[in-house]
Amino acid sequence: MIGFGRYNLLFKLAQGGMGVLYLARQKTLKRYCALKVIHSHLSEDRGCADRFLREARAAASLSHPNLVGIYDCDQYDGQYFIAMEFIEGMTLGDIIRTCGHLPLPLALAWLHQAALAMDYVHGRKIIHRDLKPDNMMIDAEGVLKIMDLGLAKHYFEGDQIVTTTGTIMGSPHYMSPEQISDSKTVDLRT
């Protein structure tokens, strides 16, 4: 167990391009959470740090049973982090890779849950832009929870869009053609 400010890091859950995800225990509230810690070299890059903080703000502004909840966002020892709800389960991507094709009733049930979450997110003028099976967790009760708003586009008044025109943002295998053309101009229809 490693101390990390108000959290104890228990073990690494995953590592990605932007940071590391840990199972952690929040010291004050004594609850488990997933702690997403941005890589230290990216914390020093103002653009990356801004994008990371935008993800935290976007996700924290949302509350829906099919979205991973956000508990905290801060900086510790020069590294930004987001503390979020820990979901015991697997990503939909892992389930598909392990099991292959899903039975139609199960696939439709999870698709319905994802659609409910996206309808809620779109109602708050946020576009996910990286919706894919690896950004969807399935918990022990079979509830789908969407996560990772790191590439979200906001339509809030005064919000600054950090996407450069012509930049591809997202996972190519899951993107609409208009998102591949220009991620900055996509809207709710994508």
N, C-alpha and C positions, 0 to 999 in steps of 0.2 A: 504494500500500500504506500503510495507516494502522496504527500501533501501538495495541494495545488490551490492555495488561497482558502476559500470557504469549502473546498471539496477535497475528498480523498480519491485518487485515481486507483481503481481496483485492477483493471486490465484493459488492454487494447481490444476493441471490437472490430475496427476496420481502419484502413488507411487509404486516403484518396489524394487527388492532386492538390487540393487546397489545405488539407489538414488531416488530423487523426481523430478518430472517434473512440472515446473511452467509456467503459462502465464506471460510474463514479458514485460516491455517496456524499450527499450534501450534509455538511457537518451540523449546521444549526437545526435543520428540519428533519434530519436523520432519514432521508428518503433517497432511494436510488434514482439515478438519472443517467442519461447519455450526455456526455460532455464532448462537444465538437471543438477542438483546439486547432486554430490556424497555425500552419508552419511558421516558425520564428522568422525565417527570411521573408515570408510574405507579409508578416505583421509590420515589417519595416517599409513595405511598399504601400504608400498611401492609397492607391487605387484598389489594391486587393483588400486592404483593411476596410475601406469604405464599402466595397461590395459585400464583405462579410457582415458588417454592421447593418447594411440594408436588408440582408436575409433575416437577421435577428428581428429587426423592427417590423418587417413584413409579416413574419410568422407570429410574432407576439401580438400583432393587432387582430389576429384571427382566433376564433374559438369555435370548433366544430368537432363532433364525435369521430369524424373520419380524417382529421388532421392531427399530426403530432403536436402536442402542446409545448410551448416554450416557457421556461421558468426564469431564466436569467441570461444576461449578456454582460460581459465585463472584460477587463484586461487584467492579467496577472503576470508579473515578471516580464512585461513586454510582449506577451502573447494574448491575442484576443480569443475569447471562447464564448460558446453558446451552451447553456444547460437546458436540456429538453427532456420531455417525457421519455422514459425508457420503455420500449415495447419488447416484451418477451415474445419472440416469434421469428419469422423469416421474411425476407423480402419476397415479393411476388416473383421477381426474377429468379431467385434461388429455388423457389417452389417449381417454377416452370422448367428450369434446368434439371432439377432432380426427378420430377414426375412426368415431364413431357406435357402433352396436351391435357388440359383440364376438362373435367366433365362440364357440359354446357350449362346446367343449372348453377354450378359453382362459379363458373366464369361470368355468367350473367349477374349473379348476386354481387360479386366483387366489382364488376363494371358499374352496376347501379350505385354502389357505395362511392366509387370514385367520381361518378357523375354528380352525386349530391354534394360532395366536397368541392368539386370544381365550380358548380353553380353558386355555392356560397362564396368561394374565393372571387369569382368573377363579379358577384354582386358587390364586393368591396373594391372593385376596380383594380384587381391584381391578376396578372397573367403568369402562370407558372413557368412556361417556356422550357421545362426539362422533365415533362411528365413521361415516365417510363416505368416498367415493372421493378427496376432496382431502386426506385424512389417511392415504393409503396410497401409498407410493412403489413403483414397479416399476423394478428396477435393470437393468443392461445384459444380465444373464443371464435376465431374466424372473422374478426372485424378488420377491415382494411383501413389503414391510416396512411395518408400521403405525407411525405416529408420533403425536405431539401428545397427551399425557395431561393437558393443562391443565385439563380438566373432570372428571378421574377422581374417582371416589368410592372411599374406602378403608374397609375393615372391620377395620383393625388395632386391637388393644386400645389404648384411650387416645387414638386418633386423633380430632382435632377436625374435624368436618364444617363447611366454610365456607359451604355452601349454605343459604340461608334458605328455609323452607317456603313453597311457592307461587311460588318463583323458577324461571323456565324457563332451564335450562342445556343448551346443545347447538344443533344446527342443525335448525330445525323440519322441513325436508323429509326428514330422516333419523331422526326421533325416533319412539319408540313412543308410543301414546296416554297410557300411565301416566307417561312421562317429561314429556310436555307438562303433565299435570295437576299433578305435583309431582316435580321432579328429585331432591329430597332422599330420597324414599322408594323409589326404584327399587332393584331387586336384580339378581342375575345373570340372571334370566329376561328382562329387558328387552333 
